[in-house]
Amino acid sequence: MHTIKAVGIISKPGVPAGAEIVPKLIAWLNERGISVRCDEETATYAGTCDGMPREQVPEGAGLVIVLGGDGTLLSAARSIRNREVPLFPVNLGGLGFLTAITSDELYPELERAFRGEHRIGKRKLLEAELIRDDKQFACYEALNDVVITKSAIARMIDLETYVDQMFVCLYKADGLIVATPTGSTAYSLSAGGPIIFPSVGAICLTPICPHMLTNRPVIVPDSSVIRVISKADNHSAYLTIDGQIGEPLRTGDQIVCRSSTYSLLLIRPPRMLFFDVLREKLKWGER
């Protein structure tokens, strides 16, 4: 019925539903001859399998089930590390723009995936390179966004910004968000950025609380190379990737963002299209 022989499971820690769902899910998969690779949180819920670091979970798996919310999915996306392994995101509560499969739909949608009837959405990743003293200091990949923000007690920061070597402006703001279409419904949306359809080839620059009220979000092609130079004092600005990992910045640090050559494969429920998600999550009016 299916060609998937191994499945990875990555879970959000401390969720009561996890202790109920995980043992049944593992038993359900094993009954179908499918082996399971668990991260340490999943192993805690199961009590019967050995956990491993998240980065090892996708190795040899036909798909990776993510139990949690969008934050867990973002963490799981980093663990994929450019492997062509689709993520099967299950929402265990919360807003969940990306985790659109509910726990009630878990088994019917898994059956559909094993029959090869699942719908896969490709979500472009954003590569961010941190240049310090003219050398690459760090390199990251983001599903949602690359964000430069002021530190907790800092004043507004100055961010000199270029798109394809063209000077955009010197932002005086609390920060700047460089968002993918996927990330357009995350932090960028809260900061007044536009909603971008997932398949649109674009990158959005959204200033955070800019000093000049005329500094509005700008959408550029996803072929663009965006360079941001921090003019803030040492440790007065912070680089954050998908709101989860990051690095304090020094004066003169450059952040270079470009579309990655890789995309994340995301299994989507057939009944839930993009505008269905917006209506449900943002409480838009029904017909």
C-alpha positions as CSV (number, residue, x, y, z in Angstrom):
1,M,0.0,0.0,0.0
2,H,2.9,2.3,0.7
3,T,6.7,2.6,0.1
4,I,7.4,4.4,3.4
5,K,9.4,2.0,5.7
6,A,10.5,4.4,8.4
7,V,8.9,7.5,9.9
8,G,10.5,10.1,12.2
9,I,8.5,11.8,15.0
10,I,9.4,15.2,16.5
11,S,7.3,16.4,19.4
12,K,6.8,19.6,21.4
13,P,7.8,19.0,25.0
14,G,5.3,19.4,27.9
15,V,2.1,18.9,26.0
16,P,-0.5,16.7,27.8
17,A,-1.9,15.5,24.5
18,G,1.6,14.1,23.6
19,A,1.4,11.4,26.3
20,E,-1.9,10.2,24.8
21,I,-1.1,10.5,21.1
22,V,2.5,9.2,20.9
23,P,2.1,5.6,22.2
24,K,-0.9,5.0,20.1
25,L,0.8,6.5,17.0
26,I,3.9,4.4,17.4
27,A,1.8,1.2,17.9
28,W,-0.3,2.2,14.8
29,L,2.9,2.6,12.7
30,N,4.5,-0.6,14.0
31,E,1.4,-2.6,13.1
32,R,1.9,-1.5,9.5
33,G,5.5,-2.6,9.5
34,I,6.9,1.0,9.8
35,S,9.8,1.6,12.0
36,V,9.9,4.8,14.1
37,R,12.8,7.3,14.8
38,C,12.0,9.5,17.8
39,D,13.5,12.6,19.2
40,E,14.1,12.8,22.9
41,E,10.7,14.6,23.6
42,T,8.8,11.9,21.7
43,A,10.7,9.1,23.6
44,T,9.7,10.7,26.9
45,Y,6.0,10.5,25.9
46,A,6.4,6.9,24.5
47,G,8.4,5.5,27.3
48,T,9.3,2.6,25.1
49,C,11.7,3.9,22.3
50,D,15.1,5.4,22.5
51,G,15.3,9.1,21.7
52,M,17.9,10.7,19.5
53,P,18.9,14.3,18.7
54,R,16.4,16.0,16.3
55,E,19.1,16.3,13.6
56,Q,19.3,12.5,13.4
57,V,15.5,11.8,13.3
58,P,15.1,12.4,9.5
59,E,17.9,10.1,8.5
60,G,16.4,7.3,6.4
61,A,12.8,8.4,7.1
62,G,10.2,8.6,4.4
63,L,8.5,11.4,6.2
64,V,8.7,13.2,9.6
65,I,5.6,13.7,11.7
66,V,5.7,16.9,13.7
67,L,3.5,17.0,16.8
68,G,3.1,20.5,18.2
69,G,2.7,24.0,16.8
70,D,4.4,26.2,14.3
71,G,7.4,26.7,16.7
72,T,8.0,22.9,16.7
73,L,7.7,22.8,13.0
74,L,10.3,25.6,12.6
75,S,12.7,23.6,14.8
76,A,12.0,20.4,12.8
77,A,12.6,22.3,9.5
78,R,16.2,23.0,10.7
79,S,16.7,19.3,11.6
80,I,15.8,18.3,8.0
81,R,19.1,20.0,6.8
82,N,18.3,20.0,3.1
83,R,17.1,16.4,3.0
84,E,14.2,15.7,0.6
85,V,12.0,14.5,3.5
86,P,8.4,15.8,3.7
87,L,7.1,17.1,7.1
88,F,3.7,16.0,8.3
89,P,2.7,18.8,10.7
90,V,0.0,18.0,13.3
91,N,-1.4,20.9,15.4
92,L,-1.7,20.1,19.1
93,G,-3.1,23.5,20.0
94,G,-2.4,27.2,19.3
95,L,-2.7,29.3,16.2
96,G,-0.8,27.0,13.8
97,F,-0.6,28.6,10.4
98,L,1.7,25.8,9.2
99,T,0.4,23.0,11.3
100,A,-3.0,22.7,9.6
101,I,-3.6,19.0,10.3
102,T,-5.6,18.4,13.5
103,S,-5.1,15.5,15.8
104,D,-8.5,14.2,14.7
105,E,-7.2,14.0,11.2
106,L,-3.9,12.4,12.1
107,Y,-4.7,8.8,11.0
108,P,-6.9,9.4,7.9
109,E,-4.2,11.9,6.6
110,L,-1.4,9.4,7.3
111,E,-3.3,6.7,5.4
112,R,-3.7,9.2,2.5
113,A,0.1,10.0,2.7
114,F,1.0,6.3,2.6
115,R,-1.2,5.8,-0.5
116,G,0.6,8.6,-2.2
117,E,-2.5,10.9,-2.3
118,H,-1.1,13.6,-0.1
119,R,-0.6,17.2,-1.3
120,I,2.9,18.6,-0.8
121,G,3.6,22.3,-0.6
122,K,7.1,23.5,-1.3
123,R,8.2,26.4,1.0
124,K,11.3,28.3,-0.1
125,L,13.9,28.7,2.6
126,L,16.0,31.9,3.1
127,E,19.7,31.7,3.6
128,A,21.3,34.2,5.9
129,E,25.1,34.8,6.1
130,L,26.7,36.7,8.9
131,I,29.8,38.5,7.7
132,R,32.2,39.8,10.4
133,D,35.6,41.4,9.7
134,D,35.1,40.4,6.0
135,K,34.8,36.7,6.9
136,Q,31.8,34.4,7.1
137,F,31.1,34.1,10.8
138,A,27.9,32.1,10.6
139,C,25.4,30.8,8.1
140,Y,21.7,30.0,8.8
141,E,18.6,28.9,6.9
142,A,15.2,30.3,7.8
143,L,11.7,29.1,6.9
144,N,10.0,32.2,8.3
145,D,12.3,35.1,8.7
146,V,15.7,36.7,9.4
147,V,15.2,39.4,12.0
148,I,17.6,42.1,13.3
149,T,16.3,43.8,16.4
150,K,17.5,46.1,19.1
151,S,18.6,44.5,22.4
152,A,16.4,44.7,25.4
153,I,17.5,48.1,26.7
154,A,18.9,49.6,23.5
155,R,17.5,52.6,21.8
156,M,16.5,52.5,18.1
157,I,19.2,51.0,15.9
158,D,20.6,52.1,12.5
159,L,20.5,49.5,9.8
160,E,22.0,50.4,6.4
161,T,20.2,48.3,3.8
162,Y,20.9,47.3,0.2
163,V,19.0,45.2,-2.4
164,D,21.2,43.9,-5.2
165,Q,23.8,46.6,-4.4
166,M,21.2,49.3,-4.6
167,F,21.0,51.4,-1.5
168,V,17.5,51.3,0.0
169,C,17.8,53.4,3.1
170,L,19.3,53.7,6.6
171,Y,16.5,52.4,8.7
172,K,16.2,54.0,12.1
173,A,13.9,51.5,13.9
174,D,13.5,48.9,16.5
175,G,14.6,46.4,13.9
176,L,14.1,44.9,10.4
177,I,12.4,41.7,9.3
178,V,13.5,39.9,6.2
179,A,10.6,37.5,5.6
180,T,9.7,34.7,3.2
181,P,6.2,34.3,1.9
182,T,5.8,31.6,4.6
183,G,7.0,34.0,7.2
184,S,4.6,36.8,6.0
185,T,1.9,35.5,8.3
186,A,4.3,35.5,11.3
187,Y,6.3,38.3,12.9
188,S,6.1,40.4,9.7
189,L,2.3,40.4,9.8
190,S,2.4,41.6,13.4
191,A,4.7,44.5,12.3
192,G,2.3,45.6,9.6
193,G,3.7,43.6,6.7
194,P,1.6,42.1,3.9
195,I,0.3,38.6,3.5
196,I,2.1,36.9,0.6
197,F,0.7,33.8,-1.2
198,P,3.1,30.9,-0.5
199,S,4.0,30.3,-4.1
200,V,4.9,33.9,-4.9
201,G,8.6,34.4,-5.5
202,A,9.2,37.2,-3.2
203,I,11.1,38.5,-0.1
204,C,9.6,41.1,2.2
205,L,11.5,43.8,4.1
206,T,9.4,44.9,7.1
207,P,10.8,47.6,9.4
208,I,9.8,47.3,13.1
209,C,8.5,50.5,14.6
210,P,10.5,52.8,12.2
211,H,11.3,56.4,13.2
212,M,10.1,57.6,9.8
213,L,6.4,56.6,9.5
214,T,6.9,56.6,5.7
215,N,9.2,53.6,6.0
216,R,6.8,50.9,4.8
217,P,7.2,47.2,4.0
218,V,8.9,46.6,0.6
219,I,8.5,43.4,-1.5
220,V,11.4,42.4,-3.7
221,P,11.9,39.4,-6.1
222,D,13.3,36.3,-4.4
223,S,16.2,36.5,-6.8
224,S,17.4,39.5,-4.9
225,V,20.4,39.6,-2.5
226,I,19.7,41.7,0.6
227,R,22.6,43.2,2.6
228,V,22.0,44.8,6.0
229,I,24.9,46.5,7.8
230,S,24.4,47.0,11.5
231,K,25.5,50.5,12.6
232,A,24.5,49.8,16.2
233,D,26.9,49.6,19.1
234,N,28.3,46.2,19.9
235,H,25.6,43.9,21.4
236,S,23.0,46.6,20.9
237,A,21.5,44.6,18.1
238,Y,20.6,40.9,17.8
239,L,20.2,38.6,14.8
240,T,17.4,36.0,15.2
241,I,16.5,33.2,12.8
242,D,12.9,32.0,12.9
243,G,12.6,33.5,16.4
244,Q,14.6,30.5,17.8
245,I,18.3,30.8,17.3
246,G,20.6,33.8,16.8
247,E,23.7,35.9,17.6
248,P,24.4,39.3,19.2
249,L,25.8,41.6,16.5
250,R,28.8,43.9,16.5
251,T,29.2,47.3,14.9
252,G,29.8,46.8,11.1
253,D,28.4,43.2,11.0
254,Q,26.8,42.4,7.7
255,I,23.8,40.1,7.2
256,V,23.4,38.9,3.6
257,C,20.1,37.2,2.8
258,R,19.3,35.3,-0.4
259,S,16.8,32.6,-1.4
260,S,18.2,29.1,-0.6
261,T,18.5,26.5,-3.3
262,Y,16.5,24.2,-1.0
263,S,12.8,24.1,-0.2
264,L,10.9,22.5,2.7
265,L,8.4,19.9,1.7
266,L,5.2,20.3,3.7
267,I,2.3,17.9,3.6
268,R,-1.0,19.8,3.5
269,P,-4.5,18.5,4.1
270,P,-6.4,18.4,0.8
271,R,-9.5,20.2,2.3
272,M,-7.4,23.1,3.7
273,L,-6.2,25.6,1.1
274,F,-4.3,28.8,1.9
275,F,-7.3,31.1,2.1
276,D,-9.1,28.5,4.2
277,V,-6.3,28.8,6.7
278,L,-6.4,32.6,6.7
279,R,-10.2,32.5,7.3
280,E,-9.9,30.1,10.1
281,K,-6.8,31.5,11.8
282,L,-7.4,35.2,11.3
283,K,-11.2,34.9,11.8
284,W,-12.0,36.4,8.4
285,G,-15.6,36.6,7.5
286,E,-17.4,33.6,6.1
287,R,-19.8,33.7,3.2
